[in-house]
Amino acid sequence: MKRKPVHKKTDVAAIASLLVRLDKILAGSKAGLLPSIRKLAREVDQLVPYYDGHMMRVTFYSLSIGLKMGLSREELLTLEVAALLHDFGKLGVDEHTLEKEEELSDDEINEIHHHAERGFHILSGFAKLERAAAIIRDHHEKYDGSGYPAHKKGPDISLLARIIAVADAYDAMTADRPYHKGLSQKEAESELLHYAGKQFDPQVVDCFVNRIKDKKPKLRPKRSKGSVSSGQDQFADYLPVFYNYY
């Protein structure tokens, strides 16, 4: 799909259009909630420069970790929504800043760092997204307190935000970006292990690196007959792939 350009002048209109649709999604039936949010997240992926599936891959990795850590069905649902929309606030960041290959200025760094709070402020206005919005706000907090926006530390950061932080970092490291060539899986795993206990929750890193050893996900795998129990139909886009390597 050809990327739609987003510039500072048009991002407000793009966000407004997405929010109108999101409002309709949240007002609709519960059964259609996740499929509709997945579709919207794919569109956000196309609006943010260089993403090309980032939101979906982060969701895949996050749910992989959550399932291995034994999260409840309700926690997995919240995790999926938060992961799908975790970079919604980047729609307000100048495209030039996101695609810049040179070192960013302090103002540009601050603009990018503000995206987590921007996403929180936009999405927390929807009652059904309040918890997911709080996770989105905190997904760049670091385990040692050096993250943003509030410099939260360790268990003060919600577990779901700590999970998304690892999934997001892994995908960012392994993807080609304007400012770096993507790392190999082994190189990215080494980076996660190096920063476990510093930037990342060591338990989450251990679960991701030592238990999952993920291959690149198929973003829309065909559902295998009988592979998903009736209580997990909402994960039909992801679980057939999970079951293949467990």
C-alpha positions in Angstrom: 0.0 0.0 0.0 1.4 3.4 -0.9 2.1 5.6 2.1 0.0 8.6 2.7 2.2 11.6 3.5 1.6 13.3 6.8 2.9 16.8 7.5 2.5 19.2 10.3 -0.2 21.1 8.4 -2.4 18.1 7.9 -1.8 15.9 11.0 -4.6 17.6 13.0 -7.1 16.7 10.2 -5.8 13.1 10.1 -6.1 12.7 13.9 -9.6 14.2 13.9 -10.7 11.8 11.2 -9.3 8.8 13.1 -10.9 10.0 16.4 -14.3 10.3 14.8 -14.0 6.7 13.6 -12.6 5.6 17.0 -15.6 7.1 18.7 -17.9 5.1 16.4 -15.9 2.0 17.1 -16.2 2.3 20.9 -19.9 3.1 20.6 -20.4 -0.1 18.7 -20.8 -3.7 19.7 -18.2 -5.3 21.9 -17.7 -8.2 19.4 -16.5 -5.8 16.8 -14.2 -3.7 19.0 -10.9 -5.4 18.5 -11.2 -6.1 14.8 -12.1 -2.5 14.2 -9.2 -1.2 16.4 -6.8 -3.5 14.6 -7.9 -2.1 11.2 -7.5 1.5 12.6 -4.0 0.6 13.9 -3.0 -0.7 10.4 -4.0 2.7 9.0 -1.9 4.5 11.7 1.0 2.3 10.6 0.6 3.7 7.1 0.4 7.3 8.3 3.6 7.3 10.4 6.8 7.4 8.4 8.8 4.2 8.2 6.4 2.1 10.3 5.1 -0.4 7.8 3.5 -2.9 10.3 5.3 -1.6 13.5 2.1 -1.4 15.5 1.0 -4.9 14.5 4.4 -6.4 15.2 4.6 -4.8 18.6 1.1 -6.1 19.4 2.2 -9.6 18.3 5.4 -9.5 20.5 3.5 -8.0 23.4 0.8 -10.7 23.3 3.4 -13.4 23.0 5.0 -12.1 26.2 1.7 -11.7 27.9 0.6 -15.2 27.1 3.9 -16.7 28.4 3.6 -14.7 31.6 0.2 -16.0 32.2 -1.8 -12.8 32.0 -5.5 -13.0 32.5 -7.9 -12.7 29.5 -8.9 -9.2 30.6 -5.2 -8.1 30.9 -4.5 -9.6 27.4 -7.3 -7.6 26.0 -6.1 -4.4 27.6 -2.5 -5.2 26.4 -3.7 -5.7 22.9 -5.6 -2.4 22.7 -2.6 -0.5 24.3 -0.1 -2.1 21.9 -2.2 -1.5 18.9 -2.5 2.3 19.7 0.8 2.8 21.6 2.3 5.3 19.1 -1.0 7.1 18.2 0.6 10.3 19.5 3.3 10.2 16.8 0.7 11.4 14.4 1.4 14.9 15.9 5.1 14.7 15.3 6.6 16.5 12.2 7.4 14.0 9.5 10.8 15.6 8.9 11.7 15.0 12.5 10.7 11.3 12.3 12.6 10.8 9.1 15.7 12.8 9.9 19.0 10.9 9.5 21.2 13.6 11.3 21.4 14.1 15.0 18.2 15.6 16.4 18.1 19.0 18.1 16.9 19.3 21.7 13.6 20.6 20.5 13.1 17.7 18.1 14.0 15.2 20.8 11.4 16.9 23.1 8.8 16.7 20.4 9.3 13.0 19.9 9.4 12.4 23.7 6.0 14.1 24.0 4.3 11.6 21.8 3.5 9.2 24.7 1.8 12.0 26.7 0.0 13.2 23.5 -1.4 9.8 22.9 -2.5 9.5 26.5 -4.3 12.9 26.4 -6.0 12.1 23.1 -7.1 8.5 24.0 -7.9 9.0 27.8 -10.9 11.1 26.7 -12.6 7.8 25.8 -13.9 6.0 28.9 -13.3 2.5 27.4 -9.7 3.4 26.7 -8.7 5.0 30.1 -6.5 2.0 31.2 -5.0 1.5 27.8 -4.2 5.2 27.6 -2.3 5.1 30.9 -0.2 2.2 29.6 0.5 4.1 26.4 1.6 7.1 28.4 4.2 4.9 30.3 5.5 2.7 27.5 8.8 4.7 27.3 9.4 4.7 31.0 12.6 2.8 31.9 13.1 0.3 34.6 15.9 2.3 36.2 13.9 5.6 36.2 15.7 7.2 33.2 12.7 7.1 30.9 9.9 9.6 30.1 7.5 11.3 30.7 7.5 10.9 34.5 10.8 9.0 35.3 8.9 6.1 36.9 10.9 3.2 38.1 10.6 -0.5 38.5 7.2 -1.7 39.7 5.9 1.8 39.6 5.6 1.2 35.9 2.6 -1.0 35.1 3.6 -4.5 33.9 1.7 -4.0 30.6 3.7 -0.9 29.9 6.9 -2.8 30.7 5.9 -5.5 28.3 5.2 -3.1 25.4 8.5 -1.3 26.2 10.4 -4.5 25.4 8.3 -5.4 22.3 8.6 -1.8 21.0 12.4 -1.7 21.5 12.9 -5.1 19.8 10.9 -4.1 16.7 12.6 -0.7 16.5 16.1 -2.3 16.7 15.4 -5.0 14.1 13.7 -2.6 11.6 15.5 -0.4 9.1 15.0 3.2 10.0 16.3 6.4 8.4 18.9 6.7 11.1 20.1 3.1 11.4 20.2 -0.3 9.6 18.1 -2.9 11.4 20.0 -5.3 13.8 19.8 -9.1 13.4 17.6 -11.0 15.9 20.7 -12.2 17.8 22.1 -8.6 18.0 18.7 -7.3 19.2 18.4 -10.0 21.8 21.9 -9.2 23.1 20.9 -5.5 23.4 17.8 -6.4 25.4 19.9 -8.7 27.7 22.5 -5.9 28.2 19.8 -3.4 29.2 17.8 -5.8 31.4 17.5 -4.3 34.8 18.4 -0.9 33.4 16.0 0.1 30.7 13.9 -3.0 30.8 12.2 -5.3 33.3 14.6 -8.3 33.5 11.7 -10.7 33.9 10.0 -9.5 30.7 13.3 -9.6 28.8 13.9 -13.2 30.0 10.5 -14.2 28.9 10.9 -12.7 25.5 14.5 -13.7 24.7 14.7 -17.1 26.4 11.2 -18.5 26.0 9.8 -17.1 22.8 12.8 -16.9 20.4 10.4 -15.4 17.9 10.6 -15.6 14.2 9.3 -12.6 12.2 5.5 -12.7 12.7 3.0 -13.2 9.9 0.8 -10.2 10.4 -2.4 -11.8 9.1 -1.9 -15.6 9.4 -4.7 -17.9 8.2 -6.5 -19.4 11.1 -5.8 -23.1 11.6 -9.0 -25.1 12.2 -9.2 -26.0 15.9 -6.1 -24.0 16.9 -7.9 -21.4 18.9 -10.3 -22.1 21.7 -13.7 -20.4 21.6 -12.7 -18.2 24.6 -9.9 -16.7 22.6 -11.5 -15.9 19.3 -10.5 -12.3 19.7 -6.9 -13.2 19.1 -7.6 -15.1 15.9 -5.1 -12.9 14.0 -2.3 -13.9 16.3 -2.8 -17.1 18.2 -2.5 -19.6 15.4 1.1 -18.3 15.0 1.7 -18.5 18.7 0.6 -22.1 18.8 3.0 -23.1 16.0 6.0 -22.5 18.3 4.8 -23.6 21.7 
